[in-house]
Amino acid sequence: MSAKGGLDETLSTLVAVATRAGVAADRARAEALSLAAALAESAPGAPADWAKVSPGATTQDFFDAAVRGRRWRGAPTAVLTELVTAGSPEKVAYAEALAEVASAACMLGEPTMRVVGNASVAAAAQLQAAGARPVQVGGPTPAAAAPAVETAEQPAAVEDPAKSVEELLAELDALTGLGTVKREVHRQVAVLRVEKLRTEAGLKSPTITRHLVFVGNPGTGKTTVARLVSGIYKALGLLSKGQLVEVDRSELVAGYLGQTATKTAEVVASAAGGVLFIDEAYSLTAGDLGADQYGREAVDTLVKEMEDRRDDLVVIVAGYPEPMETFIAANPGLASRFRTTIAFDDYTDDELTDILTGLADGADYELVPAALERFHEILVATPRGRSFGNGRFARNVLEAAIGRHAWRLRDVTAPTTDELRQILASDLSDEPTEPEGEES
């Protein structure tokens, strides 16, 4: 089967499921194409194959789509998140269709070992979110299974509206590391709970802003915690739906003045009843509100929408600590609404090892002791600057290892179960790298 035929067929299946679920076909198709591009972006020739199923698309369109889809390599897509949150009967079928898209992405261009690893981890994230059956991805690698260990890089399933505050806080506490974050979320929950009880009792209560600022380096679990917070606020009765809508500048800013306000308002409307998570929010101001009219228009619209929807919307903005301080201080409307900042610390070596093993367990792989020793060696040799990916670094190491594992078994006709599961030291890269520009 050709790369075009494989992706075309899986897209048709996915669109059919989306239509049954009441999701616009164009939206589902665009999301799936972005996921496929994000998985295959390291494969030579992938842009050309990808463009064959997206008439009129260019190489730049491929890489733009890849940027939009990178967040879904380790987390459920936006449409799947909505279907799970709404309890749609099509959520499992949609997750399975996304897993098949991931598998088809392995056929774009000349697949690298990294593509196979990317696809395996992405498929596991989609299937886990919906509680779907395992689907084999990328050849001889074992089927992805629901993770037994939850980490900030392998997010918990999209929150079930029926879960209690206690259950969701327990899921938060089960995440690797994040001690400061856990304490602050528990404190925030206690404050909001008492405020709600005082209001119900007819007592005066100061208005406490529910909006949050998350600061920290990439891969420190900000999106995962935002997803849990959305469920917690729903369980507290502060939000009507509890969905998480994750966006960045590109999804708020349009190409012309005037269009940005409409685009931003539409995005906020989609998050009404839940949490709007804006990653790298400081990119809306580019350091100077006066120099970026488009970003300023988006910020002004966001502030207005936050006020209009203050009873049923929470906004979480995230990014590096210093730029976020500048971003909040640059607009009085933002400064008055974002009063709580939660800092996400970098992971320790032991925590990164826990994340790696949790991700491996989740995809039904086992890292042998020698592989764990090699990972420690890689960590020691890797600089820990701002660009270090933390949990994402561990995920990238595993993705590359899964690809090498598949390549190592390419000539094994009937591998044993242990051979299919075990990641050896030789499967780990000495110098794992992250795609340029990936900083969520």
C-alpha positions, 0 to 999 in steps of 0.5 A: 500500500502506498503512503498516500493510500494508507493515510488517505484510507485512515483519514476517511475512516476518521472523518466518518467517525467524526461525522457520526460524533457530530464533529465537522469533517474539516476539523477532524481531517485537519487535526489528523493531518497535523498529527501525521505531520508531527510524527513524520517530520523527521522522515526524508520525503515525508512532506511530499507524501503528506501533500498528496493527501492535502491538495494544494499543500506546500512543504511549509504547510507540512512543517506548520502542521507539524508544529500544531500537532506536536502537542498530540504526540504524548496527549489526546488530541483536541477533538478526542478530548472533547469526545471523552469529556462529553462521554461520546459513544464514538470516543473509542472509535475516534481514538482507534482511528487516530492510532491508525493515522499514527501507524499510517504516518510511518509510511510517509517518506522514508521513515526513520526509527524515530518516526516509529517511536513517535507513532507508538507513543502517540497511539498509546496516548490516544488509546489511553485517553479513551480506554480503547483497545491496543493497536499495533503501530509501526511494524514488529513493535508490540501493541501500545497499552494503557499506562500502568504508571501515570507521569506528567509526560504520559497524561492521565486519561481525559477527566471523567466528569463523574470523578470526585475532587478527591479522586482527581487530587489523588491522580495529581499526587500520583504524578512523578515529582512536582511537589511544589505544584501539588501543594499549591493546587491543593491549597487552591482547591481548599480556598475555592471550596471554602469560598463556594461553601461561604457563598452557599451559606449566604456569607460574604466572600471575597472574589478569588480569581481562579485563573492561573499562571504556570511557569517552568521549562518545557516538559515539566508537566504544565499541560497535564496539570492543567488537564487535572485542574479542569476536572477538579474545577468541574468537580467543585461545581465551578465549571459546567463542562470541565474540558481543556482547550489548549492553544498557542499564538497561532490559534488566536492571531489571524492575518489581518487586524479585526480578524484576530478579535473574532478568532480569539473570541471563537477559541474562548467560546469553545473553552466556555465551561472549561479551561483555556490553556495558552502555551507560551502566552508571552508570544502574544506580546512579543515583549512589547504590546505596542509593537505587535498590533495583532497580539495586542488585539488578541490580548484585549479580546481575551481580557474582555472574554474573561470578564464576560465569561467570568462565571464559567471559564478559567484561563491558564497561561504558561511559559518560561518564568521571566517572559511570563512576568513581563507578559502579565505586567504588560497589561493591567487587565491581565495583572488583575486577573492572574494573581496565582503563579505556580512554578514547575521545577525541573525534574531530578535524574531519579524523577526522569528515570521514573518518567521513562520507565512509566512511559515504557510500561505504558507502551508495554515495553521493559527497560532492562537494567543495563538500559536504565544505566545507559539512560543515567549516563545520558542524563549525566552527559546532557546539559541542563539549560533552558532548552532541556526538555525534562519529561519530554527529553525522557519521552524523546529518548524512549521514542528513539529507543522504540525505533531502534528496537524495531530496526534491531528486530527487522530480520527476526521472523518470529521474535519472542514476547521478551524480545518484543518487549525489552529495550536494551542499552544499545537501543538508547541513543547516546545523544538524544535530540529534540525537534527544533522549536518544540517548547510546550 
